[in-house]
Amino acid sequence: GWVYVSNSEVGNGGGGVGAITFNSNGVPIDYKMILNNTNLNCGGGKTPWGSWVSCEEYGNETVGFLGQCWQTDPLGERKSVMTSMGGSGGKFESM
């Protein structure tokens, strides 16, 4: 089987990352949110070690650029963590 991971580009804390697990026949067998309460998760990418990094494209010049990059586990076994790439915030299109 495999896991399909997708960002959710929603604001007001409604963004995040969802993961759909398929069995070896391509039948969906599970769905879960693996990252919640983020904003405008625009792009992301798979790491060589199998995690997914989701990037927030959040903020503006008035309030500041507040987005972060989050490393997530497509299997949902490990808690999502903010990466050091985000630092003190930014507006990240993708990684």
C-alpha positions in Angstrom: 0.0 0.0 0.0 0.9 3.7 0.1 -0.1 7.0 1.7 -1.3 10.1 -0.2 -0.5 13.3 1.6 -2.1 16.7 0.8 -1.8 20.2 2.2 -4.9 22.2 3.1 -4.6 25.8 2.1 -7.2 27.2 4.5 -6.7 30.2 6.8 -7.9 31.1 10.3 -6.3 27.9 11.8 -8.2 25.6 9.4 -5.2 24.5 7.5 -3.0 21.4 7.9 -2.1 18.2 6.2 -4.3 15.2 5.5 -3.2 11.6 4.7 -5.2 8.9 2.9 -3.8 5.4 3.3 -4.5 2.9 0.5 -4.0 -0.9 0.6 -2.0 -2.7 -2.1 -5.2 -2.9 -4.3 -5.6 0.9 -4.3 -8.6 0.8 -1.9 -8.6 3.7 0.6 -8.5 2.1 4.1 -7.8 5.1 6.4 -7.9 8.9 6.5 -6.5 11.2 9.1 -5.2 14.7 9.6 -1.5 14.6 10.5 -1.2 18.4 11.0 -3.9 20.7 12.4 -4.4 24.4 13.4 -2.1 25.9 10.8 -2.7 28.5 8.1 -2.5 28.5 4.3 -0.4 25.3 3.9 0.5 26.1 0.3 3.3 23.7 -0.7 5.4 20.9 0.7 7.6 18.1 -0.1 8.7 14.6 0.7 12.0 14.2 2.5 14.5 11.5 1.7 13.7 9.8 5.1 9.9 9.6 4.3 8.4 12.5 6.2 6.4 15.3 4.6 7.3 19.0 5.2 4.4 21.3 4.9 5.0 25.1 4.4 2.6 27.9 5.6 2.3 30.8 3.2 0.9 33.0 5.9 1.2 36.6 6.8 1.7 40.0 5.2 3.8 43.2 5.6 1.2 44.6 8.0 1.1 41.8 10.6 4.4 40.2 9.7 5.2 36.9 8.0 4.2 34.3 10.5 4.3 31.0 8.6 6.4 28.0 9.5 7.6 24.8 8.0 6.2 21.6 9.7 7.7 18.1 9.4 4.9 15.5 9.5 4.7 11.8 9.6 2.5 10.4 6.7 1.7 7.4 8.9 0.6 9.6 11.8 2.8 7.7 14.2 5.0 10.7 15.2 3.8 14.1 16.3 4.3 16.9 13.8 7.2 19.3 14.7 8.1 22.8 13.5 11.4 22.7 11.6 14.3 25.1 12.1 13.7 26.3 8.5 10.8 28.4 9.6 12.9 30.3 12.2 11.0 33.3 13.5 8.4 33.1 10.8 8.0 33.6 7.1 5.8 33.2 4.0 6.8 29.8 2.6 5.5 28.8 -0.8 7.1 25.3 -0.8 10.2 23.4 0.1 
